[in-house]
């Protein structure tokens, strides 16, 4: 029997299936900027203040949209507007008709493979609580690539 992510469209998944697609890398929680002219999205190594950078999990997941007004809560209906998601993101990959990578916990059976594959932000990012807004602009990185140029805007998530 094939796994649910190969049998169902993203819009057909249960809330539990949808949530299980998150690999826990933390990349979507990094601060990012979009060039207004070129629409290119670049990531920084500065994470949302709610992200535990060691565990790569939100410390207030249920209330994140209330606590961080520009937090983007992912849902299957808006994925076509979220081109800023990392090219490694399971939501983005499945929306684009690509398979999950070998390191994804649903494939590997082990959540540690995200770190082993170098996908996780663990040890590579710091909280926005430890930098000034001006410093964030100086912390652009190239090790996270958006899936493709899109209609993203400057966003905290």
C-alpha positions as CSV (number, residue, x, y, z in Angstrom):
1,X,0.0,0.0,0.0
2,X,1.3,3.4,-1.0
3,X,1.7,6.1,1.7
4,X,-1.0,8.8,2.1
5,X,1.1,11.6,0.6
6,X,1.4,9.6,-2.6
7,X,-2.3,8.7,-2.8
8,X,-3.9,12.0,-1.7
9,X,-3.9,15.6,-2.9
10,X,-2.9,18.1,-0.3
11,X,-6.5,19.3,-0.2
12,X,-7.7,15.8,0.6
13,X,-5.5,15.2,3.6
14,X,-6.8,15.1,7.2
15,X,-5.4,17.7,9.6
16,X,-3.2,15.0,11.1
17,X,-1.8,14.0,7.8
18,X,-1.2,17.6,6.8
19,X,0.7,18.4,10.0
20,X,2.8,15.2,9.7
21,X,4.2,16.6,6.4
22,X,6.2,19.2,8.3
23,X,9.7,17.8,8.6
24,X,10.7,20.1,11.5
25,X,13.5,21.8,9.6
26,X,12.6,25.3,10.8
27,X,13.4,26.9,7.5
28,X,10.0,28.5,7.0
29,X,10.4,30.3,10.3
30,X,13.5,32.2,9.2
31,X,13.1,35.9,8.4
32,X,13.1,36.6,4.7
33,X,13.0,39.5,2.4
34,X,11.6,40.0,-1.1
35,X,13.2,42.3,-3.7
36,X,10.3,44.5,-4.8
37,X,11.7,44.8,-8.3
38,X,12.9,41.3,-9.1
39,X,10.5,39.4,-6.7
40,X,13.5,37.4,-5.5
41,X,13.1,36.0,-2.0
42,X,16.2,35.7,0.2
43,X,16.4,34.1,3.6
44,X,18.3,35.2,6.7
45,X,19.7,33.0,9.5
46,X,17.4,34.8,11.9
47,X,14.4,32.8,13.2
48,X,11.1,34.0,14.5
49,X,11.2,34.7,18.2
50,X,8.8,31.8,18.9
51,X,11.0,29.2,17.3
52,X,13.1,27.0,19.6
53,X,16.2,26.9,17.3
54,X,17.6,23.7,18.9
55,X,14.4,21.7,18.7
56,X,13.2,23.5,15.5
57,X,9.7,23.7,16.8
58,X,7.4,26.7,17.6
59,X,7.1,27.3,21.3
60,X,3.5,28.6,20.9
61,X,2.3,26.7,17.9
62,X,-1.4,27.0,18.6
63,X,-1.2,30.7,19.3
64,X,1.5,31.7,16.8
65,X,-0.7,33.7,14.5
66,X,-2.0,35.8,17.4
67,X,1.5,36.3,18.9
68,X,3.3,37.0,15.6
69,X,0.9,38.9,13.3
70,X,2.9,38.2,10.1
71,X,3.1,34.5,10.8
72,X,1.9,32.6,7.8
73,X,-0.2,29.6,8.8
74,X,0.1,27.1,6.0
75,X,-3.0,25.5,4.5
76,X,-3.5,23.6,1.2
77,X,-5.7,26.3,-0.3
78,X,-2.9,28.9,-0.3
79,X,0.2,26.9,-1.4
80,X,0.2,28.4,-4.9
81,X,0.7,31.8,-3.3
82,X,3.6,30.6,-1.1
83,X,6.4,30.3,-3.5
84,X,8.8,31.5,-0.9
85,X,8.7,28.2,0.9
86,X,12.0,26.4,0.7
87,X,12.6,24.1,-2.2
88,X,13.1,21.3,0.4
89,X,9.7,21.8,2.0
90,X,7.4,18.8,1.8
91,X,4.3,21.0,1.2
92,X,6.1,22.8,-1.7
93,X,7.5,19.6,-3.1
94,X,4.1,17.7,-3.1
95,X,2.3,20.8,-4.5
96,X,4.8,20.8,-7.3
97,X,4.3,17.1,-8.0
98,X,7.7,16.0,-6.5
99,X,8.3,13.2,-4.1
100,X,9.4,13.6,-0.5
101,X,13.2,13.4,0.0
102,X,14.9,10.4,1.6
103,X,15.6,12.4,4.8
104,X,12.0,13.3,5.4
105,X,10.8,11.6,8.7
106,X,7.8,10.1,6.9
107,X,10.2,8.4,4.5
108,X,13.1,7.6,6.7
109,X,11.1,6.8,9.8
110,X,13.6,8.9,11.9
111,X,13.2,12.6,12.6
112,X,17.0,12.9,13.1
113,X,17.6,12.5,9.3
114,X,16.5,16.1,8.8
115,X,19.6,17.2,10.8
116,X,21.8,14.4,9.3
117,X,21.0,15.6,5.8
118,X,21.9,19.2,6.7
119,X,18.3,20.5,6.1
120,X,17.5,21.6,9.6
121,X,18.4,25.1,10.9
122,X,19.6,23.6,14.1
123,X,23.0,25.2,14.9
124,X,22.8,27.5,11.9
125,X,20.3,30.1,13.1
126,X,19.6,32.5,15.9
127,X,16.5,34.0,17.4
128,X,15.3,37.4,16.3
129,X,15.3,38.3,20.0
130,X,19.1,38.4,19.9
131,X,19.5,40.8,17.0
132,X,18.3,44.3,16.1
133,X,16.0,44.8,13.1
134,X,18.8,46.5,11.3
135,X,21.1,43.5,11.9
136,X,18.6,41.1,10.3
137,X,19.1,42.8,6.9
138,X,22.8,42.0,7.2
139,X,22.3,38.3,7.9
140,X,21.2,37.1,4.4
141,X,22.1,33.5,3.7
142,X,22.3,31.4,0.5
143,X,21.9,27.9,2.0
144,X,18.1,28.1,1.8
145,X,16.6,28.4,-1.6
146,X,13.0,29.3,-2.3
147,X,11.2,26.8,-4.6
148,X,10.9,29.5,-7.3
149,X,10.3,33.2,-7.7
150,X,6.9,34.1,-6.6
151,X,4.5,36.6,-5.2
152,X,5.8,36.5,-1.7
153,X,6.2,39.7,0.4
154,X,8.5,40.7,3.1
155,X,7.4,38.4,5.9
156,X,8.4,37.2,9.3
157,X,7.6,33.6,8.5
